[in-house]
Amino acid sequence: MSAGGELLECVPNFSEGRDVDRLERLAGALGRQSGVVLLAREMDADHHRAVISIAGEASALIEALLAAAAIAVAEIDLRQHRGVHRRMGALDVCPFIPIAGSDMALAISTARELGRRLAERFDMPVFLYGQACQREDRRALGSVRNLEFESLCKVLAVDPQYAPDFGPAAMHPSAGACAVGARDLLIAYNIRLRSSDLALARKIAAQIRERDGGLPGLQALGFLLPESGLIQVSTNLLDYRRCGLVEVFDRVAALAHAEGVEVEASELIGLAPAAALDESIAAHIRLPAFDAAEQILDRRLAAAGLV
């Protein structure tokens, strides 16, 4: 695939974090599509979630995502799904991000086209968010997704506030709904603490996130991870130029230390740009087994011939 200005990154999130074979089928459906490159994939049993990063031309991305969605809709049943992460659908969230000189207008039009086709093909509600939103009160992903699958099943058909942008005003019985959006690059970054005190994780998250007066452009939640028994402060850095990984780590570490708790390790979900992460930063934030060739977006795009 040659480099060009019509490329997008897409980071579909699937409600599957425990079945490795299913993750392979989802990743295979995405990676087999001509014109699409598989950049990264992770799954987490506690969150019961898989995050896959792909890049390519808009039309190819749409076809790849429809193929993966067919697997997710057929195999993932939200009625049986439990994890610490909020979710409303089998293919839960699907954001498009401009890269390699493309613009946000392309990401928006691609998101809206995918949303329309997902709704038509799978008879499921689709909500547009981020810069692809068609209603300002839908700009934040949480405006709908925070209700999660169970509550949306109850309110979707009766409350016009939750009328979808595409598809029926009723949840797919097993696959739920999907949020499709367009946004700038963000960094998904988690910090694990040596404590089982969920209230502490939530307290620290509230202290550092922007909406509660914390760090600029930072979203944060606190979780208890059942498999390890440890707590996690889960963050999204919406603009690493305003608030970087070191700043987030140092603030969390200081707040935890004040409570007699130390950091266990950090975790990067997906990829980060070279300007935000290197070997010295990885060491500072206790990111184990850092591999720039695999975890830096610029390096992955270059290796794939996209830039």
N, C-alpha and C positions, 0 to 999 in steps of 0.2 A: 504494500500500500504506500502510495507516495504522500509526502507531506503536502498540506494545503490549508486554505483558509476556511473550509467548510466542515471542520472536524469538531466533534463534541465528545466530552466524557460523560458517561452515565454511571450511576452507582445504585443499582437496584438492591433493595433490602427485602429478603425473603424471611418468612416466619418459619424457619427451620434451622436449628442449631445443634442437632444431635445425630441426624442420619447422614453419615458421610457419603453413602452411595447416592442419596438424593441430591446432595450438594454437587456431586460429580455430574449428575444428569443435568442439573440446572446450569452449571458452568459450561458443560459440553454443548448445550443448546445455544448458549450465547456465543461461545467461541467458534462454533462451526460455520456461522454465517459469514459469507464472503464480505469483506470490507469492515469486519469488526475484529478488534484485538482485545484479548483478555489480559488485563493488567494486574489484577490482584484479587484474592478471595480469602475471606475469613469466616469462621463459624464459631459461635459461642453457646455452650450448653446452658449456662445460667440465664442468659438473655433469650435463649432459644431463637437465634437469629443468625442469618448469614448475610454478609455484605460482599458484593462482587463489583469490581470496578472494570469497566470496559470503555473502549474508545473507538470512534470510527465516523463514517459519514452518516448523516441524519437518517436517510432512508434505510440503510443497512442496520442501524441500531434499532429502528422500529421493528423490523422483521425479526431480529434476534430476540428482542424483548417479548414479542408475541409468542415466539416458540417456547421461551422459558416460562412465560405466564401459563401456557397450556399445561405444562408439567406441574407447576405450582397449584393451579386450580384443580387439577385431577387428583393430586396426591396429598395436599396439605389441608387438614380439616381444623378450622379455628375452634370448633366446638370441643376439640380434644387438646387444644394447645394451651400450655401454661409456661410462662417465663417471666423474668423480672422486667423486661422491656415492654413498653406500651406498644400495642399493635391493633390493627383493625382488618388486615387482609393477608392472604397467602403471599401475594406480591404486595407488600405493605406500602412501600415508598419507592418512587422512581424519579430521582432528580436528574436533570440535564445541566451540564456545566460547559460554557464556552472554553475552548482551548485552541492553541496554535493559530491565533489570529482571527478566529470566528467571533461572532458577536452575540449579545444576549437575545437579539431578535430571532436568531436561528434557534436558540435553545427554547425560547417561548413557543414558537410555531411548532417545533418538534414535539414538545410536551403536550400541546393541545391536540395534535394529530394522534399521538399515541393514546392519549386519554379517550378520544372519540372511538378509536378502533378497539381498545380494550373493552369498553362498554358494549359496543355492538357485538363483538365476537363472543364474550363470556357472560353477557347479560348481567353485568355487575355495576354498581355505582362507582363513579370515578370523581374525585375531588381535585381541583387544580389549586396549587399553592405556590408560595414564593412569587417570583416575578411573572409566572404564568397565570396567576390568579385572575379571575374575572370579577371577583368581589373583594373589596379591600379587607373585609372581615375574614377572608380565607387566606390572607397572605402568610400568616403563621401556621406551620404544619399542625401544631397542637390545637388549633381552633376546632378541628373535627377529630383528629386522631386521638386526642386525650380522652375521649369518651370510650374508646376501645370497642372491640367487636361486640361484646355483650350489650352494652348500653346503646350502641348504634342500632342494633337489631330492634330495640324497643322504640326508638324515637324517629327513625328515618322516615317511616311512612306517615307519621302523624304531626311532625313539627316541620313547617316549611323552612325554618332556619337552617335545617340540615339537608335541604334538597340538593342532590348532587349536580355537578356541572354537566355530566354525561351519564346516561344509563338510568335504570329504574330507581324509584324512591323506595327501594327495598334491598336489604343486603343479600348477596349470594349466600345460600344457606350454609355452605361450608367454607367458601373462599373469601367471604366478606366483601370488602371494598378496597380500593387502591387510591393512594394520593400520588399524583404526578405533578412535578414542578420544574421550575428553572431557577437556578441560583448561581452565585459566584462560588468559587472554590472555598471549601471549609476544611478544617482539620478535626477529625473525630479522635479524641484523646481521653484515655481513662487512667485514673490513679488508684491503685489498690492500697488500702491501709491495714495495718496489723491490729484490727479490732473487729468485733462482731456487733458493734453498737450502731444499728441502723439510724437511730436518731442523730448520732454524731455525723454520719455521712450526709444526712439531709440538712443538718445545721451548717456544715461547711459549704455545701452546694449553694445554699441560700446566701451565704456570706460573700461568695465569689461571683455569682452571676450578675449580669448587667441589669436585669429587670428589677433586682432588689438592691441596686446601688453598688454593685461590685465592679468587676473588671469590664472594660469596654468590649462589646461584641462577643461576650462569652455567655453561652448557655450551660447550665449545669443541673444535674440531678444526683441524688444519692441512692445507692442500692446495697442490699445484702446479697452476697453471692453464695447460694446454698452449697455448692460443691466444695468450696474452700472454707466456708464459714467466715470469710472476711468481708469487709465493706469496700465499696468502690464509689469514688466521685467520678461521674461520667460527664464529659464536657464536649462541646462543639465550639471551636474557635472560628467565628464567622469572618474575622479579618485578622490574620496573623500579624499584619503590619501594625495594628493598633494594640494587640495583646498577643504575645508570643508564648511558646511552650514553656520557656524558662520561667516567665512571670507567673503562669498558671501553676506550675509545679511548686515554685517557691512559696506562693501564697497558701496553697493547700498544705504543704509540709509545715509551714509555720503555724497555721491554725490547728493542725492535728497535734503538733508538738506541744502546743499550749494546753492540750487536753491529755497529755501523757501518751500520745499515740504516734507511732512512726510510720513512714512510707515503706511498703513492701516492694512495689515495683510500678512501672508505668506500662501503658499499652497504646499502640497506635492502631487505629482501625482504618484500613485502606491505605492511602498514600498521602504524603506531604510534599510540598514544593521544596526545592533545594534551598531557597531563601529562608525557609523556616526551620530546617533540620539538617544537622550534619553530625559527624562523629562526636565532637565535643559536647554538643547539646544533648545528644543521646545519652552520653555518659552522665551528664549533670542531672537529667531527669529520670535516670535509672530505667532506661529503655533496654531490656535485655536483647542480646543477639541481634543488634541493629545491623541491617544489610542495606547500604545505600543503593545498590544495584536493583534491589527488589522493592524498597519502600519509598524511594524518592520518585515523584511523578515525572520530573524532567528526564531522569535516567530511563524510566520505563518507556516513555514516549519515544525517546531517541533510539532505544534498542529495537523498538517496533517499526522504526522508519517513519514515524509520524511527524517528527520535527527535525 
